[in-house]
Amino acid sequence: MADLSPSLSPATVAVAAGRPPHEPDQPLNVPISMASTFVAGGDREYGRYGNPTWSAFEDALGRLEGGRCLAYASGMAAVTTILDLVGHDATVVAPRHAYQGSIMSLADLEARGRIKAHLVDIEDTPAVVAACADAALVWLESPTNPALELADIETIAAAAHEAGAYVVVDNTFATPLLQQPIALGADIVVHSATKYLSGHSDVLLGAIVVAPDQAELYDVLLNRRSLTGSTPGTFETWLALRGMRTLHLRVERAQANAQALLPRLEKHPAVSEVRYPGFGAIVSIVVDGELAADLLVRTTTLWVHATSLGGVESTFERRRRWKTEAATIPEGLVRMSVGIEDVEDLWADLSTALDQVVAERPATGG
């Protein structure tokens, strides 16, 4: 790959990393390498062991996060690969509010007697620090999904390391442009690259980034990926790298849109609570219960009712429609992934739907 100065900004790295050397007749982009088998004598040999297109994506994301990256078939493939490394009967500390795939994987492992899961309020830093004492792995999200709580990553990571535990941070919501967990003490960063990194709702892909001082852990994960076959598709990886070229532009615009919507949402009579962590383009609002939330997501024409996030289009979802969502998440909470459309168009569509929610409220009498 092309050599890059370590002083480049993340926005520049997103555009420049993972490209061929600047030599005559080299393509600007690494081609899609559709190969299951390679000529013997090198490091690849076979399609489960590596691919030039994967290497380009891994170079770019690794540079952005400040570590060494491995691409996976999906975010869940990355999550389960990490959890599979936890020893028998060991404790994993994790947020009570988090991505449902991660929570369900922990519950499955616990039900089978493999691990002990200790779910915590991630904003209660002293309680999380105390829980680290018995942990083998501390799993963090910051912001959490969908409550948008923030973890004190640096303090928790220090406590976890003192107890001999590894620290994993799911950085899907923040992206490496807004938060770099390895610099705060994390050993591993995990991404659903399906979301912001790819950015166009057309890719299933995951990634793990390992801190530079965890070379042995990187080798273990690489060997596990090769053995289990949780490898990414070449075309999907190429699309994800292509999407990352505009990551900084998309995040900048989506975040600006989200922050422009905040004061309007806070003033609207249909909205009882607005949750926003201070950065990024995910906003959660709370309306008056399940029926109001369902009406909201059915009434818009521009906002799309969908379960994923991080695409160029604005999507939202009542999270408690999933039976596995935590009971502490309000029935009327709607998670909003703000896209890059014109913000006035977004508000016109959303405010019309919110007005309808108010109009449909049951009348109360004395």
ABEGO torsion letter per residue (X at the ends): XBBBBAABBAAAAAAABGBBBBBBGBBABBBBBBBABBBBGBAAGBAAAEBAAAAAAAAAAAAAAGBBBBBBABAAAAAAAAAAABBBGBBBBBBABBBAAAAAAAAAAAAAGABBBBBBBAABAAAAAAAAAABABBBBBOBBOAAGBBBBAAAAAAAAAAAGBBBBBBAAAAEAAABBAAAAGBABBBBBAABAAAGAGABBBBBBBBBAABAAAAAAAAAAAAAAGABBBAAAAAAAAAAAAAAAAAAAAAAAAAAAAAAAAAABAABABBBBAGBEABBBBBBBEAAAAAAAAAABAABBBBABBGBABBBBBBAAABAABBAABBAABBBBBBBABBAAAAAAAAAAAAAAAAAABBBBBX
